[in-house]
Amino acid sequence: MNIDFSLLITEISLAILGLTVFTLGLILPAKSSQKGLGTFSLCGLLVILALTIASWGNQGETLGGMYLADYFTSFFKILSLTALILVILGSKNYVNSQIENHLEYYSTLIFATLGMIIMFSAGDFITLYLGLELMTISFIVLTSFRRTNGKSLEAGMKYLLLAGLSSAVLLYGLSLVYGAAGTVFIKEIAGNIAQGYFNPLLIVGLAMLIAGFGFKISAAPFHMWAPDVYEGAPTPVTAFLAVGSKAASFAVLIRVFLGAFLEMQEQWTMLIAFLAALSMLIGNLTAFAQTNIKRMLAFSSIAQAGYILVGLVAANEAGIKGVMFYSFIYVFATIGAFTVVSEVYNKTGSDDIADYAGLSQRAPLAAVVLLISMLSMAGIPPLAGFTGKYYLFITVVQDYLWLVYLGLILSMVSVYYYLRVVLVMFRDEPADPAPLKLGSTASLTLWLTLAATLFLGIYPWPLAKLANTVAIAFLAGL
């Protein structure tokens, strides 16, 4: 079997970087020396991102079709690397003060990203599952990283148990599809179905795949892990879990359901539409009662999963474009919000919304970024979230108008609990009027996410055109 290593530049580079960071951490055991591992990881990731962008046109298959390199995978590679770079950049102060073992922290983040990339580059179910487990195990470790914090350990235990359960369901679903279709290769499954080959086990397997992936994207009713894990995990890990894991799982959903089961679209689109509606409903309504900002953002994330699922319901070029566009802009709004949460916790030791009183006076930049990020997630124009939701909902107006109405109504409902935080920041007087000084890297991250959220809302055309081009190429390759 010939292996084209030029198609694996990103993956090989990430593996080397992760091992190098871990080795350097062992060589430099002093905590003061380990603080440089974040900068080293950041520089390495910037180089890998540049290599990934430079190899954009290098497309093909390797390992006998088990591994795919196309425009679709390149887009999500760039998204995953961008998210990780922003998370590391924005959390250096938090990590230096709250995390002890830097070598394990940074190397595990890198290996989690490698798992994501293997997931959505997989051409068969075995490779997909290996990537999924690498990502999941890495996040289990990261979630429980604060070993002296009870909530962090609780989050790690819950994520371990529920992730194991969801992985078992997913693996059983993959096994049923393999038994029914006679192959583990995604393209071969599509070919067999197109030729009229059908087995009732495919329907059962599809349902189990939806349940397994529903856990990964925290879609209702498979969302029970998200609030506790988001609250207990270190805040940078929560941010990366919210954007990286979710984006990678949506990429896999598109790869599997449109790549293998497009001919069976009638059997699964209504179920996906129901999950989208339920996620939007439960996520937005439950967020009202939250007093902890990380739990509130967790339920907001559940609602966001519902919005993105709308693009999968469309199951066409416009739907793929909407999923890709929204997944990318969601990175900036979410990481911007969680960077603020990380800095506030680092200074106050609290995630309670009440402790954000007077943040506009203590740290104006943080308050503005949190405001813009939340309004973008609510879909308020002219921010990027509004454009993203437009691209998603316009795809299902003809066949699922009820889903559009529900999404628009609940988007307006979400404004209430977002503005509740805004009122605390801008209206209430702070208990401690002393300025809350942000770290230089955190400030840079806030400026970058703010600029991206505003720019992609006012001028979305470059990213929208790129997403559309990738969607056309993806469908042409099926």
Secondary structure, 3 states (H helix, E strand, C coil): CCCCHHHHHHHHHHHHHHHHHHHHHHHCCCHHHHCHHHHHHHHHHHHHHHHHHHCCCCCEEECCCCEEECHHHHHHHHHHHHHHHHHHHHCHHHHHHHCCCHHHHHHHHHHHHHHHHHHHHECEHHHHHHHHHHHHHHHHHHHCCCCCCHHHHHHHHHHHHHHHHHHHHHHHHHHHHHHHHCCCEHHHHHHHHHCCCCCHHHHHHHHHHHHHHHHHCCCCCCCCCHHHHHHHCCHHHHHHHHHHHHHHHHHHHHHHHHHHCHHHHHHHHHHHHHHHHHHHHHHHHHHHHCCEHHHHHHHHHHHHHHHHHHHHHHCCHHHHHHHHHHHHHHHHHHHHHHHHHHHHHHHHCCCEHHHHCCHHHHCHHHHHHHHHHHHHHHCCCCCHHHHHHHHHHCCCCCCCHHHHHHHHHHHHHHHHHHHHHHHHHHCCCCCCCCCCCCCHHHHHHHHHHHHHHHHHHHCCHHHHHHHHHHHHHHHHCC
